[in-house]
Amino acid sequence: MLLTTRYMSEAESLCDRLLIMDHGDIVTGGRPRRLITEHAAESVIEIEGPSEELRGNILPE
């Protein structure tokens, strides 16, 4: 089965082994916990985009 995702937490919960690719090239592979430990930051901040409240404060050009 092939799963594509940008979320390591999702991949960790669904996969036994991972490949990390960049522009179609395999960069590394292995067990999710090992890859997270070696290649990911301890903390992650996800930003979706400005909320409606924030958008209301943006002045038109």
C-alpha positions in Angstrom: 0.0 0.0 0.0 1.2 3.5 -0.8 0.3 6.5 1.4 1.4 10.0 0.7 1.3 12.6 3.5 3.1 15.6 4.7 2.3 14.8 8.4 4.8 12.6 10.2 2.3 11.9 13.1 -0.1 10.5 10.5 2.6 8.4 8.9 3.8 7.2 12.2 0.4 5.9 13.2 -0.4 4.3 9.9 3.0 2.9 8.6 5.6 0.4 9.6 8.2 1.8 7.2 8.6 5.1 5.5 10.4 6.7 2.6 11.1 10.4 2.6 11.3 11.8 -0.9 12.3 15.1 -2.4 11.3 15.9 -6.0 10.9 12.2 -6.8 14.2 11.1 -5.2 14.4 8.9 -2.1 16.2 10.9 0.6 16.0 8.3 3.4 13.9 5.5 4.7 13.2 3.4 7.8 10.9 3.0 10.8 8.8 6.1 11.5 10.1 6.7 15.1 13.7 6.6 14.0 13.1 9.0 11.1 11.3 11.4 13.3 14.1 11.3 15.9 16.8 11.9 13.3 15.1 14.3 10.9 12.2 16.2 12.6 12.1 19.0 15.1 11.0 18.2 18.6 8.1 20.7 18.3 6.1 21.5 15.2 3.9 24.5 14.6 1.2 24.3 11.9 -0.3 27.4 10.4 -3.4 27.1 8.3 -3.8 30.7 7.2 -5.4 33.8 8.6 -8.7 33.3 10.4 -11.8 35.3 9.5 -11.2 37.5 12.5 -7.7 38.3 11.4 -8.8 38.9 7.8 -11.3 41.5 9.1 -8.4 43.5 10.3 -6.6 43.6 7.0 -7.0 47.0 5.2 -7.8 46.9 1.5 -5.1 48.3 -0.8 
